[in-house]
Every structure is written in C-alpha cells, then in structure tokens.
C-alpha cells in the first residue's frame, strides 16, 4: 500500500491549487466536473458526496 500526500487550497471560487509530492497543479470546475492542469492534463467526472469518480488523463496528439 502506498502513502499519498495531497493538499488542496481554494484560491478563487471554482479554482483550486493542488500540492502533492509530484508537484503543483491547478483545478477548475464545479462539484462533480473538474479539469486539472499540471504535469498531466486530466478531466474528472464524479458524484459529489459519494467518493465515486471517473478520471481521464488527456494525452497530447503526436505529430509524425
């Protein structure tokens, strides 16, 4: 089992600063729908108050 650290600070309405051992990221959204920008871009959709959520990491398009 891994131990994780995360600290979230609300900086504006619907905007959060997230700090964890991997770095700093920003989250924007409303309860249940959120976009996070950090080292990886991600999108999450959840049911508030249940702890259930779906998270998708948005990958960059590769140019050949």
N, C-alpha and C positions, 0 to 999 in steps of 0.2 A: 504494500500500500504506500502510495506517495503522499507526501505532505505538501500542500499548496498554500501559497500566500497571495492574498489579493486585498487591496484597499481601494475603495471607491469613494470619490468625493464629488458631490454635486457642485458644479461651478456656475451653471445657469439653469433656468427651467428646461427640462428635457435634454440636458447636456451634462455628461459626467467625465471626470478624469479618473482613469484606472491605473493603479500602480501595482505591479507584481514583480516577481523575480526575473521575468523575461524582459521587462522594460515598462514603458509608459504608453498608454493608448487613450483615445477619446471615443466616447459613445454618444450617439444622438438618437433620439426616438421617444416614443411614448410607451407606457407599460404594455407589454405584450409584443412590441415590434421595435427592434433596435438595429442600428448599423454601427459597427465598431471599426475604427481606423487606427492601426498601429503597424507593427511589422507585417501583419497579415490583415487584409480586409475581411470582415465577416458580417454576416447577416443572421439575426436570430428572430424566431417567432415562438412565442410561448403563451401559456395560460397563466395570467397573474394569480399569485397566491397558492399555486399548486406545486411549483418546482419543476413542472414539465415544460420542456422547450426543445426546439429543433434549431440546430446551428449549422450553417453552411459557410465554408471558407471560400471566398471569391478569388479565383485564380486569374493571373494575368494571361492574356492571349499571347501565344508565342508567334513571332514573325519569322518565317523561314526565308 
